[in-house]
Amino acid sequence: MDTKKKKPIYKRWWFWLIVVVVVVIALSGGNKDDKNVGQNETPKPIETPEETSEPEETNEPEETPDETSDPVEENEDETLSQKNAVRKAEEYLRVMPFSKGGLAEQLEFEGFTSEEADYAVNSIDVDWAEQAVKKGEQYLGLMGFSKSGLIEQLEFEGFTSEEADYAVNNIEVDWKEQAVKKGEEYLDLMSFSRSGLIEQLEFDGFTKEEATYAADEIGL
């Protein structure tokens, strides 16, 4: 009988298994030796700051509570509706300027009683003359006004004559240029002759000089 030809040893599976096991043992032994390296060395002490060093002195004064400040006083007799009226008034003033009377009227429109509205406008800290200045500037940003015309409009808004006068005298404005602006607004609506436009501008409160300046600038 023919005997089977034996495979070379390097082609047998158990040979490679033994090789793999030997390699693994060799590698693990090497790592163990590496781990033992330096175990007998004395570890270096951890460096710490000198214990004798004193902390740096600062010249900053210690913060102490301000004993002189007065606590905010609350009106314990104030009703919830009054508080809400005050809060609503302050909200409106953050959005747009108001006269004292105009703000009270707006609060009543919001449903507050006249007493609550009056309480609110009398309780808030506001300079009504400065509110007139802001309102005047707001109007001048929308359309042309003469000085007297703006005073009349501010009084219509509920400002006093003193507040309105203060406003027009504290706003930086060229009234001649306002006459030009007003004249152009009129010409956008209808046709005017030179004399007719001057007459209309004078009716709106502009002086003869301001109205004539406007007609000249417009080209009539």
N, CA and C atoms as a LAMMPS dump frame, in Angstrom:
ITEM: TIMESTEP
0
ITEM: NUMBER OF ATOMS
660
ITEM: BOX BOUNDS ff ff ff
-5.0000000000000000e+02 5.0000000000000000e+02
-5.0000000000000000e+02 5.0000000000000000e+02
-5.0000000000000000e+02 5.0000000000000000e+02
ITEM: ATOMS id mol type element x y z
1 1 1 N 0.843 -1.195 0
2 1 2 C 0 0 0
3 1 3 C 0.874 1.24 0
4 2 1 N 0.309 2.195 -0.73
5 2 2 C 1.053 3.465 -0.749
6 2 3 C 0.826 4.21 0.548
7 3 1 N 1.839 4.615 1.183
8 3 2 C 1.693 5.413 2.407
9 3 3 C 1.49 6.861 2.05
10 4 1 N 0.664 7.506 2.823
11 4 2 C 0.388 8.929 2.577
12 4 3 C 1.632 9.745 2.853
13 5 1 N 1.829 10.713 1.962
14 5 2 C 2.977 11.587 2.122
15 5 3 C 2.726 12.567 3.251
16 6 1 N 3.652 12.604 4.174
17 6 2 C 3.482 13.467 5.335
18 6 3 C 3.734 14.924 4.959
19 7 1 N 2.926 15.807 5.554
20 7 2 C 3.1 17.25 5.342
21 7 3 C 4.33 17.73 6.084
22 8 1 N 5.019 18.719 5.493
23 8 2 C 6.146 19.311 6.247
24 8 3 C 5.645 19.876 7.566
25 9 1 N 6.518 19.974 8.522
26 9 2 C 6.098 20.39 9.865
27 9 3 C 5.576 21.815 9.914
28 10 1 N 6.133 22.68 9.038
29 10 2 C 5.7 24.073 9.079
30 10 3 C 4.299 24.246 8.49
31 11 1 N 3.751 23.132 7.817
32 11 2 C 2.401 23.202 7.301
33 11 3 C 1.375 22.606 8.242
34 12 1 N 1.802 22.119 9.356
35 12 2 C 0.875 21.542 10.322
36 12 3 C 0.337 22.631 11.271
37 13 1 N -0.947 22.536 11.603
38 13 2 C -1.627 23.595 12.377
39 13 3 C -1.089 23.697 13.788
40 14 1 N -0.724 22.526 14.365
41 14 2 C -0.265 22.58 15.754
42 14 3 C 1.094 23.257 15.869
43 15 1 N 1.875 23.205 14.739
44 15 2 C 3.174 23.882 14.753
45 15 3 C 2.99 25.396 14.927
46 16 1 N 2.06 25.967 14.199
47 16 2 C 1.825 27.419 14.278
48 16 3 C 1.169 27.812 15.586
49 17 1 N 0.392 26.899 16.15
50 17 2 C -0.183 27.179 17.481
51 17 3 C 0.913 27.33 18.511
52 18 1 N 1.911 26.384 18.427
53 18 2 C 3.026 26.463 19.375
54 18 3 C 3.801 27.752 19.178
55 19 1 N 3.995 28.155 17.883
56 19 2 C 4.739 29.392 17.6
57 19 3 C 4.037 30.605 18.202
58 20 1 N 2.725 30.63 18.031
59 20 2 C 1.957 31.765 18.569
60 20 3 C 2.068 31.832 20.072
61 21 1 N 1.969 30.649 20.756
62 21 2 C 2.05 30.617 22.231
63 21 3 C 3.409 31.1 22.686
64 22 1 N 4.455 30.696 22.012
65 22 2 C 5.812 31.092 22.389
66 22 3 C 5.989 32.598 22.248
67 23 1 N 5.462 33.125 21.135
68 23 2 C 5.598 34.566 20.911
69 23 3 C 4.863 35.36 21.984
70 24 1 N 3.648 34.906 22.326
71 24 2 C 2.872 35.604 23.361
72 24 3 C 3.589 35.597 24.679
73 25 1 N 4.198 34.407 25.057
74 25 2 C 4.921 34.302 26.338
75 25 3 C 6.131 35.221 26.33
76 26 1 N 6.778 35.306 25.186
77 26 2 C 7.981 36.145 25.099
78 26 3 C 7.634 37.62 25.259
79 27 1 N 6.539 37.997 24.611
80 27 2 C 6.131 39.404 24.707
81 27 3 C 5.715 39.766 26.114
82 28 1 N 4.928 38.888 26.77
83 28 2 C 4.469 39.186 28.128
84 28 3 C 5.63 39.241 29.099
85 29 1 N 6.611 38.427 28.878
86 29 2 C 7.789 38.45 29.744
87 29 3 C 8.553 39.731 29.596
88 30 1 N 8.616 40.257 28.353
89 30 2 C 9.329 41.511 28.117
90 30 3 C 8.642 42.672 28.778
91 31 1 N 7.332 42.699 28.717
92 31 2 C 6.595 43.79 29.359
93 31 3 C 6.766 43.77 30.854
94 32 1 N 6.824 42.531 31.422
95 32 2 C 6.991 42.43 32.871
96 32 3 C 8.32 42.997 33.302
97 33 1 N 9.341 42.718 32.45
98 33 2 C 10.66 43.24 32.792
99 33 3 C 10.677 44.748 32.699
100 34 1 N 9.962 45.263 31.69
101 34 2 C 9.927 46.718 31.546
102 34 3 C 9.271 47.364 32.741
103 35 1 N 8.245 46.671 33.278
104 35 2 C 7.535 47.245 34.421
105 35 3 C 8.393 47.282 35.661
106 36 1 N 9.328 46.32 35.756
107 36 2 C 10.157 46.258 36.954
108 36 3 C 11.281 47.263 36.912
109 37 1 N 11.545 47.812 35.715
110 37 2 C 12.631 48.769 35.603
111 37 3 C 12.306 50.011 36.408
112 38 1 N 13.219 50.426 37.224
113 38 2 C 13.028 51.66 37.976
114 38 3 C 12.26 51.502 39.261
115 39 1 N 11.858 50.266 39.645
116 39 2 C 11.096 50.109 40.876
117 39 3 C 11.942 50.403 42.091
118 40 1 N 13.265 50.185 41.998
119 40 2 C 14.13 50.411 43.147
120 40 3 C 14.632 51.831 43.235
121 41 1 N 14.247 52.666 42.246
122 41 2 C 14.686 54.058 42.288
123 41 3 C 13.899 54.828 43.335
124 42 1 N 14.576 55.737 44.025
125 42 2 C 13.905 56.56 45.027
126 42 3 C 13.095 57.64 44.352
127 43 1 N 11.8 57.709 44.623
128 43 2 C 10.979 58.727 43.94
129 43 3 C 11.396 60.124 44.351
130 44 1 N 11.308 61.045 43.404
131 44 2 C 11.665 62.426 43.683
132 44 3 C 10.583 63.081 44.532
133 45 1 N 10.98 63.868 45.516
134 45 2 C 9.967 64.554 46.332
135 45 3 C 9.213 65.596 45.512
136 46 1 N 7.961 65.781 45.834
137 46 2 C 7.139 66.774 45.147
138 46 3 C 7.513 68.158 45.642
139 47 1 N 7.816 69.027 44.692
140 47 2 C 8.223 70.377 45.054
141 47 3 C 7.016 71.175 45.507
142 48 1 N 7.111 71.792 46.657
143 48 2 C 6.042 72.626 47.21
144 48 3 C 6.612 73.985 47.532
145 49 1 N 5.771 75.01 47.55
146 49 2 C 6.256 76.35 47.908
147 49 3 C 6.822 76.357 49.305
148 50 1 N 7.766 77.251 49.546
149 50 2 C 8.362 77.364 50.866
150 50 3 C 7.308 77.729 51.89
151 51 1 N 7.327 76.968 52.99
152 51 2 C 6.327 77.198 54.019
153 51 3 C 6.535 78.517 54.725
154 52 1 N 7.747 79.05 54.646
155 52 2 C 8.041 80.279 55.369
156 52 3 C 7.616 81.523 54.605
157 53 1 N 7.249 81.325 53.308
158 53 2 C 6.878 82.506 52.511
159 53 3 C 5.572 83.081 53.01
160 54 1 N 5.53 84.38 53.157
161 54 2 C 4.349 85.062 53.657
162 54 3 C 3.491 85.509 52.48
163 55 1 N 2.174 85.485 52.637
164 55 2 C 1.296 85.93 51.542
165 55 3 C 1.513 87.399 51.247
166 56 1 N 1.325 87.743 49.98
167 56 2 C 1.498 89.14 49.577
168 56 3 C 0.431 90.024 50.205
169 57 1 N 0.912 91.146 50.699
170 57 2 C -0.015 92.082 51.312
171 57 3 C -0.62 92.979 50.24
172 58 1 N -1.897 93.214 50.312
173 58 2 C -2.586 94.102 49.371
174 58 3 C -3.119 95.29 50.134
175 59 1 N -3.142 96.405 49.432
176 59 2 C -3.622 97.642 50.052
177 59 3 C -5.095 97.895 49.786
178 60 1 N -5.777 96.898 49.191
179 60 2 C -7.185 97.106 48.895
180 60 3 C -7.989 97.11 50.192
181 61 1 N -8.828 98.101 50.374
182 61 2 C -9.628 98.139 51.599
183 61 3 C -10.691 97.061 51.588
184 62 1 N -10.987 96.555 52.739
185 62 2 C -12.019 95.54 52.85
186 62 3 C -13.382 96.162 52.58
187 63 1 N -14.189 95.403 51.82
188 63 2 C -15.514 95.889 51.486
189 63 3 C -16.428 95.718 52.69
190 64 1 N -17.052 96.772 53.03
191 64 2 C -18.003 96.74 54.139
192 64 3 C -19.331 97.237 53.642
193 65 1 N -20.406 96.712 54.142
194 65 2 C -21.72 97.173 53.696
195 65 3 C -21.927 98.644 53.994
196 66 1 N -22.586 99.305 53.062
197 66 2 C -22.858 100.731 53.222
198 66 3 C -23.976 100.917 54.234
199 67 1 N -23.563 101.292 55.44
200 67 2 C -24.551 101.43 56.5
201 67 3 C -25.359 102.708 56.372
202 68 1 N -24.853 103.637 55.521
203 68 2 C -25.552 104.91 55.405
204 68 3 C -26.687 104.873 54.39
205 69 1 N -26.699 103.799 53.514
206 69 2 C -27.746 103.742 52.499
207 69 3 C -29.082 103.431 53.146
208 70 1 N -30.065 104.165 52.742
209 70 2 C -31.4 103.973 53.293
210 70 3 C -32.124 102.888 52.52
211 71 1 N -32.825 102.017 53.183
212 71 2 C -33.594 100.994 52.464
213 71 3 C -34.73 101.631 51.681
214 72 1 N -35.092 100.955 50.561
215 72 2 C -36.183 101.474 49.75
216 72 3 C -37.492 101.347 50.516
217 73 1 N -38.151 102.45 50.647
218 73 2 C -39.401 102.46 51.376
219 73 3 C -40.552 102.113 50.442
220 74 1 N -41.378 101.212 50.863
221 74 2 C -42.546 100.839 50.095
222 74 3 C -43.788 101.365 50.794
223 75 1 N -44.715 101.805 49.962
224 75 2 C -45.967 102.3 50.493
225 75 3 C -46.857 101.112 50.8
226 76 1 N -46.986 100.801 52.075
227 76 2 C -47.773 99.638 52.465
228 76 3 C -49.259 99.854 52.216
229 77 1 N -49.677 101.105 52.102
230 77 2 C -51.091 101.388 51.879
231 77 3 C -51.461 101.324 50.404
232 78 1 N -50.489 101.122 49.525
233 78 2 C -50.736 101.096 48.094
234 78 3 C -51.469 99.806 47.718
235 79 1 N -52.562 99.942 46.986
236 79 2 C -53.337 98.78 46.57
237 79 3 C -52.673 98.126 45.36
238 80 1 N -53.092 96.913 45.063
239 80 2 C -52.543 96.196 43.916
240 80 3 C -52.86 96.932 42.615
241 81 1 N -54.058 97.476 42.508
242 81 2 C -54.443 98.214 41.301
243 81 3 C -53.581 99.463 41.133
244 82 1 N -53.278 100.13 42.216
245 82 2 C -52.42 101.318 42.15
246 82 3 C -50.998 100.929 41.72
247 83 1 N -50.507 99.815 42.264
248 83 2 C -49.182 99.344 41.869
249 83 3 C -49.143 99.026 40.379
250 84 1 N -50.193 98.386 39.896
251 84 2 C -50.25 98.04 38.476
252 84 3 C -50.347 99.289 37.605
253 85 1 N -51.066 100.294 38.087
254 85 2 C -51.174 101.544 37.332
255 85 3 C -49.818 102.231 37.237
256 86 1 N -49.084 102.228 38.333
257 86 2 C -47.734 102.819 38.329
258 86 3 C -46.821 102.055 37.378
259 87 1 N -46.884 100.736 37.436
260 87 2 C -46.047 99.913 36.573
261 87 3 C -46.387 100.136 35.097
262 88 1 N -47.663 100.212 34.791
263 88 2 C -48.083 100.438 33.412
264 88 3 C -47.632 101.809 32.919
265 89 1 N -47.706 102.81 33.776
266 89 2 C -47.257 104.155 33.402
267 89 3 C -45.769 104.151 33.076
268 90 1 N -44.981 103.468 33.887
269 90 2 C -43.537 103.39 33.649
270 90 3 C -43.235 102.635 32.352
271 91 1 N -44.036 101.605 32.063
272 91 2 C -43.851 100.864 30.81
273 91 3 C -44.1 101.765 29.604
274 92 1 N -45.152 102.576 29.668
275 92 2 C -45.462 103.475 28.559
276 92 3 C -44.348 104.503 28.352
277 93 1 N -43.822 105.045 29.429
278 93 2 C -42.781 106.066 29.323
279 93 3 C -41.476 105.502 28.775
280 94 1 N -41.271 104.189 28.902
281 94 2 C -40.079 103.575 28.306
282 94 3 C -40.227 103.441 26.794
283 95 1 N -41.467 103.51 26.304
284 95 2 C -41.729 103.331 24.879
285 95 3 C -41.83 104.655 24.145
286 96 1 N -42.513 105.633 24.734
287 96 2 C -42.729 106.917 24.077
288 96 3 C -42.963 108.005 25.114
289 97 1 N -42.751 109.264 24.743
290 97 2 C -42.975 110.364 25.684
291 97 3 C -44.465 110.672 25.836
292 98 1 N -44.827 111.13 27.024
293 98 2 C -46.208 111.496 27.338
294 98 3 C -46.217 112.762 28.181
295 99 1 N -47.305 113.517 28.046
296 99 2 C -47.577 114.571 29.026
297 99 3 C -48.227 113.909 30.229
298 100 1 N -48.27 114.619 31.313
299 100 2 C -48.884 114.056 32.52
300 100 3 C -50.351 113.737 32.26
301 101 1 N -51.062 114.698 31.655
302 101 2 C -52.475 114.472 31.365
303 101 3 C -52.674 113.398 30.311
304 102 1 N -51.788 113.372 29.317
305 102 2 C -51.897 112.369 28.266
306 102 3 C -51.666 110.964 28.783
307 103 1 N -50.741 110.813 29.733
308 103 2 C -50.466 109.499 30.301
309 103 3 C -51.627 109.035 31.172
310 104 1 N -52.202 109.959 31.944
311 104 2 C -53.36 109.609 32.772
312 104 3 C -54.521 109.161 31.883
313 105 1 N -54.719 109.862 30.78
314 105 2 C -55.792 109.493 29.846
315 105 3 C -55.536 108.111 29.24
316 106 1 N -54.274 107.812 28.932
317 106 2 C -53.942 106.507 28.363
318 106 3 C -54.187 105.394 29.374
319 107 1 N -53.875 105.653 30.631
320 107 2 C -54.108 104.651 31.672
321 107 3 C -55.605 104.382 31.849
322 108 1 N -56.405 105.425 31.759
323 108 2 C -57.854 105.241 31.84
324 108 3 C -58.351 104.429 30.65
325 109 1 N -57.761 104.666 29.491
326 109 2 C -58.112 103.882 28.307
327 109 3 C -57.77 102.405 28.523
328 110 1 N -56.74 102.132 29.329
329 110 2 C -56.344 100.763 29.643
330 110 3 C -57.267 100.111 30.659
331 111 1 N -58.214 100.896 31.216
332 111 2 C -59.176 100.323 32.154
333 111 3 C -58.985 100.724 33.598
334 112 1 N -57.93 101.495 33.88
335 112 2 C -57.742 101.977 35.253
336 112 3 C -58.736 103.105 35.535
337 113 1 N -59.095 103.223 36.789
338 113 2 C -59.996 104.308 37.156
339 113 3 C -59.235 105.628 37.107
340 114 1 N -59.98 106.733 37.096
341 114 2 C -59.332 108.049 37.069
342 114 3 C -58.489 108.251 38.325
343 115 1 N -58.966 107.718 39.458
344 115 2 C -58.206 107.848 40.699
345 115 3 C -56.892 107.065 40.617
346 116 1 N -56.949 105.852 40.064
347 116 2 C -55.74 105.042 39.925
348 116 3 C -54.764 105.678 38.931
349 117 1 N -55.309 106.227 37.853
350 117 2 C -54.456 106.887 36.853
351 117 3 C -53.783 108.117 37.441
352 118 1 N -54.546 108.92 38.177
353 118 2 C -53.972 110.113 38.817
354 118 3 C -52.915 109.718 39.845
355 119 1 N -53.194 108.648 40.587
356 119 2 C -52.227 108.174 41.579
357 119 3 C -50.915 107.798 40.893
358 120 1 N -51.017 107.115 39.757
359 120 2 C -49.826 106.642 39.044
360 120 3 C -48.971 107.801 38.543
361 121 1 N -49.595 108.771 37.849
362 121 2 C -48.805 109.867 37.265
363 121 3 C -48.227 110.778 38.341
364 122 1 N -48.821 110.765 39.522
365 122 2 C -48.291 111.573 40.62
366 122 3 C -47.253 110.818 41.453
367 123 1 N -47.138 109.509 41.217
368 123 2 C -46.213 108.692 42.009
369 123 3 C -44.896 108.434 41.296
370 124 1 N -44.903 108.506 39.957
371 124 2 C -43.674 108.203 39.216
372 124 3 C -42.757 109.416 39.194
373 125 1 N -41.458 109.134 39.102
374 125 2 C -40.443 110.19 39.07
375 125 3 C -40.132 110.518 37.608
376 126 1 N -40.668 111.634 37.101
377 126 2 C -40.495 111.989 35.696
378 126 3 C -40.474 113.504 35.546
379 127 1 N -39.646 113.976 34.621
380 127 2 C -39.557 115.4 34.302
381 127 3 C -40.458 115.635 33.086
382 128 1 N -41.608 116.258 33.314
383 128 2 C -42.583 116.425 32.251
384 128 3 C -42.095 117.419 31.186
385 129 1 N -41.258 118.367 31.57
386 129 2 C -40.699 119.296 30.587
387 129 3 C -39.782 118.545 29.615
388 130 1 N -39 117.597 30.133
389 130 2 C -38.146 116.795 29.262
390 130 3 C -38.978 115.87 28.383
391 131 1 N -40.104 115.429 28.918
392 131 2 C -41.017 114.632 28.095
393 131 3 C -41.546 115.468 26.926
394 132 1 N -41.778 116.757 27.18
395 132 2 C -42.224 117.65 26.104
396 132 3 C -41.144 117.801 25.038
397 133 1 N -39.885 117.871 25.458
398 133 2 C -38.776 117.954 24.503
399 133 3 C -38.756 116.705 23.621
400 134 1 N -38.859 115.539 24.247
401 134 2 C -38.84 114.289 23.493
402 134 3 C -40.019 114.205 22.534
403 135 1 N -41.183 114.641 22.988
404 135 2 C -42.367 114.598 22.128
405 135 3 C -42.206 115.56 20.955
406 136 1 N -41.659 116.738 21.214
407 136 2 C -41.421 117.7 20.143
408 136 3 C -40.467 117.152 19.091
409 137 1 N -39.387 116.516 19.546
410 137 2 C -38.426 115.919 18.617
411 137 3 C -39.077 114.805 17.801
412 138 1 N -39.965 114.08 18.456
413 138 2 C -40.677 113 17.762
414 138 3 C -41.554 113.557 16.642
415 139 1 N -42.261 114.641 16.91
416 139 2 C -43.108 115.269 15.899
417 139 3 C -42.278 115.826 14.745
418 140 1 N -41.159 116.452 15.068
419 140 2 C -40.307 117.029 14.02
420 140 3 C -39.694 115.958 13.123
421 141 1 N -39.606 114.746 13.629
422 141 2 C -39.112 113.647 12.813
423 141 3 C -40.167 113.122 11.846
424 142 1 N -41.409 113.519 12.067
425 142 2 C -42.503 113.039 11.217
426 142 3 C -42.918 114.041 10.156
427 143 1 N -42.945 115.339 10.518
428 143 2 C -43.411 116.37 9.589
429 143 3 C -42.842 117.729 9.974
430 144 1 N -43.021 118.693 9.084
431 144 2 C -42.532 120.032 9.353
432 144 3 C -43.469 120.807 10.27
433 145 1 N -42.882 121.561 11.189
434 145 2 C -43.648 122.39 12.116
435 145 3 C -42.985 123.753 12.237
436 146 1 N -43.818 124.764 12.398
437 146 2 C -43.301 126.059 12.823
438 146 3 C -43.152 126.028 14.332
439 147 1 N -42.459 127.01 14.874
440 147 2 C -42.264 127.047 16.324
441 147 3 C -43.599 127.156 17.048
442 148 1 N -44.439 128.072 16.602
443 148 2 C -45.742 128.232 17.247
444 148 3 C -46.645 127.033 16.981
445 149 1 N -46.501 126.437 15.789
446 149 2 C -47.312 125.26 15.477
447 149 3 C -46.953 124.075 16.346
448 150 1 N -45.678 123.92 16.66
449 150 2 C -45.255 122.814 17.518
450 150 3 C -45.717 123.036 18.953
451 151 1 N -45.671 124.285 19.395
452 151 2 C -46.185 124.595 20.743
453 151 3 C -47.657 124.227 20.834
454 152 1 N -48.401 124.612 19.818
455 152 2 C -49.84 124.31 19.806
456 152 3 C -50.088 122.803 19.819
457 153 1 N -49.275 122.056 19.067
458 153 2 C -49.446 120.602 19.021
459 153 3 C -49.115 119.964 20.367
460 154 1 N -48.076 120.456 21.024
461 154 2 C -47.711 119.904 22.334
462 154 3 C -48.784 120.206 23.383
463 155 1 N -49.359 121.387 23.314
464 155 2 C -50.444 121.709 24.239
465 155 3 C -51.654 120.826 23.971
466 156 1 N -51.899 120.517 22.699
467 156 2 C -52.984 119.604 22.348
468 156 3 C -52.728 118.213 22.941
469 157 1 N -51.452 117.837 23.082
470 157 2 C -51.079 116.546 23.661
471 157 3 C -51.2 116.537 25.178
472 158 1 N -51.492 117.684 25.772
473 158 2 C -51.691 117.736 27.216
474 158 3 C -50.574 118.399 27.986
475 159 1 N -49.546 118.861 27.298
476 159 2 C -48.474 119.572 27.993
477 159 3 C -48.939 120.984 28.33
478 160 1 N -48.411 121.518 29.409
479 160 2 C -48.735 122.884 29.783
480 160 3 C -48.023 123.842 28.836
481 161 1 N -48.453 125.092 28.829
482 161 2 C -47.81 126.076 27.959
483 161 3 C -46.344 126.261 28.344
484 162 1 N -46.045 126.179 29.656
485 162 2 C -44.659 126.302 30.105
486 162 3 C -43.809 125.138 29.601
487 163 1 N -44.358 123.929 29.664
488 163 2 C -43.639 122.752 29.188
489 163 3 C -43.432 122.812 27.676
490 164 1 N -44.448 123.266 26.946
491 164 2 C -44.339 123.374 25.492
492 164 3 C -43.309 124.43 25.1
493 165 1 N -43.327 125.575 25.801
494 165 2 C -42.34 126.624 25.525
495 165 3 C -40.923 126.122 25.825
496 166 1 N -40.789 125.399 26.919
497 166 2 C -39.481 124.841 27.275
498 166 3 C -38.99 123.915 26.165
499 167 1 N -39.894 123.116 25.629
500 167 2 C -39.519 122.144 24.601
501 167 3 C -38.982 122.832 23.35
502 168 1 N -39.725 123.788 22.787
503 168 2 C -39.311 124.415 21.527
504 168 3 C -38.047 125.253 21.703
505 169 1 N -37.775 125.679 22.931
506 169 2 C -36.568 126.46 23.18
507 169 3 C -35.359 125.59 23.52
508 170 1 N -35.581 124.277 23.667
509 170 2 C -34.481 123.369 24.007
510 170 3 C -34.284 122.275 22.97
511 171 1 N -34.935 122.436 21.83
512 171 2 C -34.741 121.502 20.719
513 171 3 C -33.834 122.165 19.69
514 172 1 N -32.842 121.446 19.222
515 172 2 C -31.966 121.971 18.18
516 172 3 C -32.671 121.809 16.837
517 173 1 N -33.17 122.93 16.288
518 173 2 C -33.944 122.873 15.054
519 173 3 C -33.771 124.174 14.278
520 174 1 N -33.726 124.053 12.955
521 174 2 C -33.673 125.207 12.066
522 174 3 C -35.09 125.429 11.544
523 175 1 N -35.745 126.49 12.029
524 175 2 C -37.145 126.712 11.672
525 175 3 C -37.305 127.056 10.192
526 176 1 N -36.285 127.631 9.579
527 176 2 C -36.343 127.892 8.141
528 176 3 C -36.395 126.582 7.358
529 177 1 N -35.575 125.626 7.8
530 177 2 C -35.592 124.319 7.137
531 177 3 C -36.91 123.595 7.383
532 178 1 N -37.511 123.855 8.546
533 178 2 C -38.825 123.288 8.807
534 178 3 C -39.865 123.874 7.851
535 179 1 N -39.709 125.153 7.508
536 179 2 C -40.621 125.784 6.545
537 179 3 C -40.464 125.148 5.168
538 180 1 N -39.224 124.86 4.787
539 180 2 C -38.978 124.18 3.508
540 180 3 C -39.632 122.798 3.518
541 181 1 N -39.449 122.074 4.603
542 181 2 C -40.016 120.735 4.734
543 181 3 C -41.536 120.778 4.645
544 182 1 N -42.142 121.742 5.33
545 182 2 C -43.598 121.874 5.313
546 182 3 C -44.078 122.263 3.922
547 183 1 N -43.353 123.165 3.262
548 183 2 C -43.732 123.571 1.908
549 183 3 C -43.698 122.401 0.935
550 184 1 N -42.69 121.557 1.036
551 184 2 C -42.6 120.393 0.162
552 184 3 C -43.728 119.405 0.444
553 185 1 N -44.106 119.298 1.709
554 185 2 C -45.235 118.427 2.055
555 185 3 C -46.52 118.929 1.397
556 186 1 N -46.733 120.241 1.408
557 186 2 C -47.922 120.805 0.775
558 186 3 C -47.903 120.566 -0.735
559 187 1 N -46.754 120.745 -1.361
560 187 2 C -46.664 120.574 -2.806
561 187 3 C -46.817 119.111 -3.233
562 188 1 N -46.566 118.181 -2.31
563 188 2 C -46.808 116.766 -2.613
564 188 3 C -48.307 116.468 -2.655
565 189 1 N -49.102 117.339 -2.018
566 189 2 C -50.551 117.119 -1.951
567 189 3 C -51.304 117.887 -3.037
568 190 1 N -50.838 119.106 -3.33
569 190 2 C -51.536 119.952 -4.297
570 190 3 C -50.587 121.012 -4.842
571 191 1 N -51.045 121.702 -5.877
572 191 2 C -50.226 122.755 -6.484
573 191 3 C -50.451 124.084 -5.784
574 192 1 N -49.368 124.872 -5.69
575 192 2 C -49.439 126.193 -5.067
576 192 3 C -48.681 127.186 -5.94
577 193 1 N -49.159 128.394 -5.95
578 193 2 C -48.365 129.495 -6.495
579 193 3 C -47.376 129.92 -5.43
580 194 1 N -46.424 130.73 -5.808
581 194 2 C -45.435 131.195 -4.834
582 194 3 C -46.119 131.935 -3.697
583 195 1 N -46.967 132.905 -4.052
584 195 2 C -47.636 133.697 -3.014
585 195 3 C -48.595 132.829 -2.2
586 196 1 N -49.22 131.849 -2.873
587 196 2 C -50.15 130.965 -2.159
588 196 3 C -49.44 130.089 -1.144
589 197 1 N -48.255 129.596 -1.509
590 197 2 C -47.501 128.745 -0.569
591 197 3 C -46.992 129.573 0.604
592 198 1 N -46.507 130.788 0.31
593 198 2 C -46.026 131.661 1.389
594 198 3 C -47.158 131.967 2.35
595 199 1 N -48.331 132.268 1.803
596 199 2 C -49.491 132.566 2.646
597 199 3 C -49.872 131.369 3.508
598 200 1 N -49.827 130.154 2.928
599 200 2 C -50.176 128.948 3.683
600 200 3 C -49.179 128.69 4.807
601 201 1 N -47.913 128.895 4.526
602 201 2 C -46.898 128.68 5.548
603 201 3 C -47.024 129.686 6.687
604 202 1 N -47.356 130.91 6.36
605 202 2 C -47.589 131.917 7.406
606 202 3 C -48.799 131.545 8.251
607 203 1 N -49.801 130.958 7.601
608 203 2 C -50.986 130.501 8.34
609 203 3 C -50.604 129.395 9.324
610 204 1 N -49.607 128.595 8.958
611 204 2 C -49.143 127.51 9.837
612 204 3 C -48.224 128.002 10.948
613 205 1 N -47.945 129.3 10.975
614 205 2 C -47.17 129.842 12.079
615 205 3 C -45.755 130.247 11.727
616 206 1 N -45.342 130.03 10.487
617 206 2 C -44 130.45 10.094
618 206 3 C -43.978 131.966 9.882
619 207 1 N -42.827 132.555 10.151
620 207 2 C -42.69 133.998 9.928
621 207 3 C -42.62 134.273 8.429
622 208 1 N -42.781 135.553 8.054
623 208 2 C -42.689 135.942 6.649
624 208 3 C -41.322 135.552 6.08
625 209 1 N -40.296 135.782 6.874
626 209 2 C -38.936 135.453 6.441
627 209 3 C -38.777 133.953 6.204
628 210 1 N -39.287 133.142 7.134
629 210 2 C -39.18 131.683 7.013
630 210 3 C -39.964 131.164 5.81
631 211 1 N -41.182 131.7 5.604
632 211 2 C -42.019 131.263 4.487
633 211 3 C -41.391 131.642 3.144
634 212 1 N -40.824 132.864 3.066
635 212 2 C -40.18 133.307 1.82
636 212 3 C -38.935 132.481 1.534
637 213 1 N -38.188 132.167 2.575
638 213 2 C -36.994 131.303 2.432
639 213 3 C -37.396 129.949 1.844
640 214 1 N -38.496 129.402 2.344
641 214 2 C -38.952 128.095 1.877
642 214 3 C -39.318 128.158 0.387
643 215 1 N -40.056 129.197 -0.008
644 215 2 C -40.458 129.328 -1.413
645 215 3 C -39.22 129.457 -2.309
646 216 1 N -38.219 130.18 -1.847
647 216 2 C -37 130.349 -2.633
648 216 3 C -36.252 129.008 -2.766
649 217 1 N -36.162 128.278 -1.682
650 217 2 C -35.44 127.005 -1.695
651 217 3 C -36.154 125.958 -2.544
652 218 1 N -37.471 126.002 -2.512
653 218 2 C -38.253 125.034 -3.292
654 218 3 C -38.181 125.355 -4.788
655 219 1 N -38.05 126.658 -5.085
656 219 2 C -37.914 127.05 -6.49
657 219 3 C -39.14 127.735 -7.087
658 220 1 N -40.024 128.235 -6.231
659 220 2 C -41.208 128.956 -6.713
660 220 3 C -40.879 130.434 -6.941
